[in-house]
Amino acid sequence: WGGRTGSFEESLKKELKPKIQDSYQQPALQNTNPSSWACFKRYSFAFGGSSGKGTTLNHKSDLDMILFLSCFVSFQSQSLVRKYIINFIEEKLDCCSRSLAYSITVIHHREGNRIPRSLTLQIQCRKSTDVFRMDVLPAFDALGKDDSKPEPEIYESLITASGYPGEFSPSFTQLQRHFVKSRPFKLKNLLRLVKFWYLKYVKDKYRGEAVPSKYALELLTIYAWERGTDESENFNMDEGLVAVMKLLRDYKDICIYWTKYYDFQNETVRNFIKQKPVILDPADPTNNLGRGRGWDLMAREAVYCLRQACCRTEDPGHGWHVQRARDVQVTVKQTGQKPLTLSVNPYSPIWKMKAEIKRTNRASSPQSQYRLSFQEPGGERQLLSSQQTLADYGIFSKVNVRVLETIPPEIQVFVKDANGQSIPYAIYPDDTIRDLKEKIEDAGGPLVKDQILKAQGRTLWNRRRLEDLDIEDCDTITLIKRIPGDPPCVPSSVTLY
């Protein structure tokens, strides 16, 4: 790593890419599956890990064998029965070990509070000295043979299973494998380079310490390539390594996700990208690989790497420019205007977005103030402060923003309907409740005579002014639509204000 730049391509050819014989590991294993597994009525295999994704390092192979069993009929059943299945496989391997072409040793890990989800095997061909490890992971076959976009019901059942983060990720191995394996050859070489750095300067150095997974680093590298080169197959390997190291250095602010297989319509899925750092598994939204310990250790080594000669470029401004998070698609809605779609850096101050909206709308008055607000499903509408960023509000995916143009001394009030949706209105403090009702009707709401407005449990009388009712800027007023046939008067048991 202390050498001059430009040496990575040659190092990859000589040292990091696997030898030809390494590629025979997977088929050989598949042809020597233990006969003891035939006791399962129906099963199928899928291979993951570096070998399955095509990013194997020379003599550093890691292989996952996902064992899809018919006895798992749901994610919940997998959680309940998996421990017994793992014990059963271990017993059968022990019975059949002498008849196998491979010497297989079970590696036992420390068991914490969680039930182990895999069986780790050390495998050696009896005619060779080569040794490698393989994890056998029994899993529910949620996808079948289809590696296209799963039906939303699959992810709904995954979320309702309430497992720990990433517990059921093996069920999505085909999607994870395809997500990496389909990438260009040169990007896979960059993945090998980054993983070599990880194994040598993180994994080996901090033995016994909890550190992020290789898969997290793979996804981080793919994201850097996508954003830094616009998915070009012709890129500079040195610049790619520098871009990855900079993201690792700034890990506290990264929010990386894809919407290839799922989206953020589900509130639970949306919440997964609010706690940074975020590297969300593209196939399993419950698996945030940015969580957990050890990121500070990896950031420390990334800073050290960036100081080395191999990471110094002649023109620092020519490298990959990779944001710590994707741009957010913001749909701006304003009464009387066509919706406006903006692409916003979540770490950019809100006042820049306001300036863009104002420039597009060409506000009629220099005194106009643009008030931006958003509302999450089931929540209250919130005002977006000019000095804050979308990231400060946990907004990293598509969002609808309401814009309201006010001229002092107008204030903004939020009117919430029976569906929980609220709309901002500009009104003067000395206007009456009837004035507000007329604005609601003009905006397409119920007729004035069909509206009942309430605030803090009080029914608001038409002739009262907002300032007399202590209604202030950004207060929320509830709108109730009068049912046809109801008397227009308010029952005597309700206090009028």
Residue, then its C-alpha position, 0 to 999 in steps of 0.5 A: w500500500g505504500g507503493r506508487t499509484g498505478s500498481f493495483e492492476e498488476s497486483l490484482k492479476k498476480e496476487l488477488k484473483p483466484k487460481i483456476q482450480d479454485s473455481y472447481q470448489q463449488p461444483a465439486l461440493q455440489n457433486t458430493n453432497p452428503s447422502s444424509w441430506a436425502c432424508f429431507k423430503r424436498y430440498s434445494f441448494a443455492f451458493g452465496g458468499s464470495s464464491g457465489k458472487g464471483t468475487t473470490l480472492n486467491h486462497k481466501s475463498d468463503l462459501d455459503m451453501i443455503l439449504f432450502l428445506s420444505c419443512f420451513v413453510s414460513f419465516q416463523s417456522q424457520s426461526l422455531v425449527r432451525k436449531y434442531i435442523i442444524n443439530f440433525i445435519e451435524e449428527k448425520l455428517d458425523c455418521c457419514s464422514r468416513s464415506l465422503a471424498y472430503s474431510i469435514t470438521v465442524i467449527h463451533h462458535r460461541e453461542g450468545n443469546r441468539i440461536p445459531r443460523s448456520l453450521t460452519l464446516q472446515i473442508q479438505c479434499r483427502k487428496s489435497t492440502d487445500v482447506f477452506r470453510m463453508d457455512v451451511l445455512p438452512a432457510f425458508d425458500a421464500l422466492g422459489k426459483d424466481d430471482s425477479k422482483p419479489e411480490p410485496e407480500i413476501y416482504e410483508s411476511l418478512i417484516t411481520a416475522s419480527g426476527y432480528p435484523g438480517e435473520f432471514s437474509p439467507s432466504f434472499t441469497q439468489l437476489q443478493r448473489h445476482f446483485v453482485k455477480s451481474r456487475p462488470f468484471k473490472l468492478k469485481n476486481l475493485l471489490r477484490l482489492v477492497k476485500f483484500w484491504y479489509l482482510k489484511y488491515v482490519k480483520d487480521k489486525y483486530r482479531g477478536e473484535a466485532v467489525p462490519s461484514k465483507y458484504a457491507l463493504e461490497l455494497l459500499t464499493i458498488y454504491a461508490w462505483e455507481r455514483g462516482t462513475d455513472e456505472s462506467e466499466n472504464f474507470n481508474m482503480d486507484e480513484g475507486l479505492v480512494a472513494v471507498m476509503k473516504l466513505l468509510r472515513d465518513y461512515k457516520d453520515i452514510c445512507i446507502y440503499w437500493t429500490k431494485y427489489y422493494d420500496f419504502q411505501n411500508e412505514t416499517v421499511r422507511n424507518f430502517i433508513k432513519q438511523k445512520p449509518v445505513i447500508l441496507d441490504p438490497a434484497d432484505p430491508t430488515n438487514n442494515l449492515g451499517r449497524g453494529r460495532g467496529w465501524d470506528l475501527m474500519a474508519r481509523e484504518a481508512v484514514y491511515c490508508l488515505r495517507q499512503a502514497c497509493c491513495r494520492t492522486e496528482d489532481p485531487g479534484h479529478g477523483w470520484h465525487v460520491q455523496r454520502a447519501r443518494d439524492v432525495q426525490v422531493t415532490v413539491k405541492q402548492t395550491g394553484q401550482k403544478p407539482l414540482t419535482l426536485s432532486v435534493n442532496p439530503y445534506s444540503p440546507i433547506w434554504k437552498m431548496k426554498a430558493e430553487i422553488k422561489r426561482t421556479n415559481r417567480a413569487s409575486s412579492p419580494q416580501s413573500q416567505y416560503r414555508l415548507s412542511f412535510q407529513e409522515p403517514g400517521g404523524e403530524r405535519q412538521l415545518l422544515s427549518s431553513q437552516q436544517t437539512l432533510a437528513d436532520y429530519g430523517i428524510f432519505s427517500k421520496v417525500n412530498v413537501r407542501v409549500l405555502e407562500t405567506i406575507p407577514p403578518e400572515i401565519q401558517v396553520f395546519v388543517k387535518d382531515a378525518n384521514g389524518q392528512s393535513i394541509p397548510y393555510a396562510i391566514y392573518p391572526d385577526d381573521t375569523i374562523r369563518d375566514l379559514k373555513e372559506k379558504i378550506e372550501d376554496a381549496g376544494g374542501p367541504l362547504v363552509k356550512d358542512q365544516i366543524l373545526k376543532a383545536q385542543g378539544r374545543t369546537l371553534w365558533n365562526r365569529r371568533r378570531l384566531e388570535d382570540l383563540d390563542i391559535e398561533d403559527c404552525d398550530t394544527i386544527t382538526l376538520i370534521k365534515r358534518i354528516p348530511g341530516d345533522p343539525p347545523c347548530v352545535p350541541s349545548s354540551v359543547t363549549l363554544y369559543 
